[in-house]
């Protein structure tokens, strides 16, 4: 029997969920929400894989697998002229109960920090 997948913690849903080449009717590569979060944390926020794993509350090896798959999907979309759609996955949204989510992007934490100033 396969092992139960652990939900990955995600700060918030992406603002935009569809990207596509202009003026073309294209096929889409589907990037899961946790793959998007992994790319956001490592490539945009500059987290290491260890930091990303701690934030998402999964093992570093799991982050490495998610990250590798996400980059492969993005490369496929760019090289083959496909669109990218962000949808689905095994994740849970940040509930705002942590001391600090670590990425600085969680809307609940940003509001709380701004109110303290």
C-alpha positions as CSV (number, residue, x, y, z in Angstrom):
1,X,0.0,0.0,0.0
2,X,1.5,3.4,-0.9
3,X,2.4,5.8,1.8
4,X,0.0,8.7,2.5
5,X,1.2,12.0,1.0
6,X,1.8,14.7,3.5
7,X,0.2,18.1,2.7
8,X,2.8,20.8,2.0
9,X,2.3,24.2,3.7
10,X,1.8,27.0,1.2
11,X,1.8,30.7,2.1
12,X,-1.0,31.8,-0.2
13,X,-2.5,31.0,-3.6
14,X,-0.8,32.5,-6.6
15,X,-2.3,35.8,-7.9
16,X,-2.2,34.5,-11.5
17,X,-2.9,30.9,-12.3
18,X,-2.5,30.9,-16.1
19,X,0.4,32.0,-18.3
20,X,0.5,31.5,-22.1
21,X,2.2,32.7,-25.2
22,X,0.3,35.7,-26.7
23,X,-2.0,35.1,-29.6
24,X,-1.8,31.3,-29.8
25,X,-4.2,28.5,-28.9
26,X,-1.8,26.3,-26.9
27,X,-1.6,23.2,-24.8
28,X,-0.8,23.7,-21.1
29,X,1.6,22.2,-18.6
30,X,0.0,21.9,-15.2
31,X,2.1,23.1,-12.3
32,X,0.7,22.1,-8.9
33,X,0.4,24.8,-6.1
34,X,3.2,23.2,-4.1
35,X,5.5,23.2,-7.2
36,X,4.7,26.9,-7.6
37,X,5.4,27.5,-3.9
38,X,8.7,25.7,-4.1
39,X,9.8,27.7,-7.2
40,X,8.7,30.9,-5.4
41,X,10.6,30.2,-2.2
42,X,13.8,28.9,-3.8
43,X,14.1,31.0,-7.0
44,X,12.4,34.2,-5.9
45,X,12.9,34.4,-2.2
46,X,16.4,32.8,-2.3
47,X,15.6,30.0,0.2
48,X,17.9,27.0,0.3
49,X,16.3,23.6,-0.2
50,X,16.6,23.0,3.6
51,X,14.9,26.3,4.4
52,X,12.2,25.6,1.9
53,X,11.6,22.1,3.4
54,X,11.4,23.6,6.9
55,X,8.9,26.2,5.7
56,X,6.8,23.8,3.8
57,X,7.0,21.2,6.6
58,X,8.3,18.3,4.5
59,X,11.7,16.5,4.1
60,X,14.5,18.1,2.0
61,X,14.4,15.2,-0.4
62,X,10.7,15.9,-1.0
63,X,11.5,19.5,-1.8
64,X,14.2,18.4,-4.1
65,X,11.7,16.2,-6.0
66,X,9.1,18.9,-6.2
67,X,11.6,21.5,-7.3
68,X,13.1,19.2,-10.0
69,X,9.7,18.4,-11.4
70,X,8.6,22.0,-11.4
71,X,11.7,23.2,-13.2
72,X,11.2,20.4,-15.8
73,X,7.6,21.5,-16.4
74,X,8.6,25.1,-16.8
75,X,11.4,24.2,-19.2
76,X,9.0,22.1,-21.2
77,X,6.6,25.0,-21.4
78,X,9.2,27.5,-22.5
79,X,11.0,25.3,-25.0
80,X,7.9,23.8,-26.6
81,X,5.8,27.0,-26.6
82,X,3.2,25.8,-24.1
83,X,1.3,27.6,-21.5
84,X,1.5,27.0,-17.8
85,X,-1.5,26.5,-15.5
86,X,-1.2,26.4,-11.7
87,X,-3.8,24.1,-10.2
88,X,-4.3,21.2,-7.8
89,X,-1.8,19.4,-5.6
90,X,-1.4,18.2,-2.0
91,X,-1.1,21.4,0.1
92,X,-2.6,23.4,2.9
93,X,-2.7,27.1,3.2
94,X,-0.8,28.9,6.0
95,X,-3.3,29.3,8.9
96,X,-1.5,32.4,10.4
97,X,-0.9,30.6,13.7
98,X,2.9,30.2,13.3
99,X,5.1,32.8,15.0
100,X,6.3,33.8,11.6
101,X,5.9,32.0,8.3
102,X,9.5,32.8,7.2
103,X,8.9,34.0,3.7
104,X,7.5,37.5,4.6
105,X,4.7,37.0,2.0
106,X,1.9,35.5,4.1
107,X,-1.0,38.1,4.1
108,X,-2.1,37.2,7.6
109,X,1.4,37.7,9.0
110,X,2.0,40.9,7.0
111,X,-1.2,42.4,8.4
112,X,-0.3,41.4,12.0
113,X,3.2,42.9,11.6
114,X,1.9,46.1,10.1
115,X,-0.6,46.5,12.9
116,X,2.2,46.2,15.5
117,X,4.2,49.1,14.0
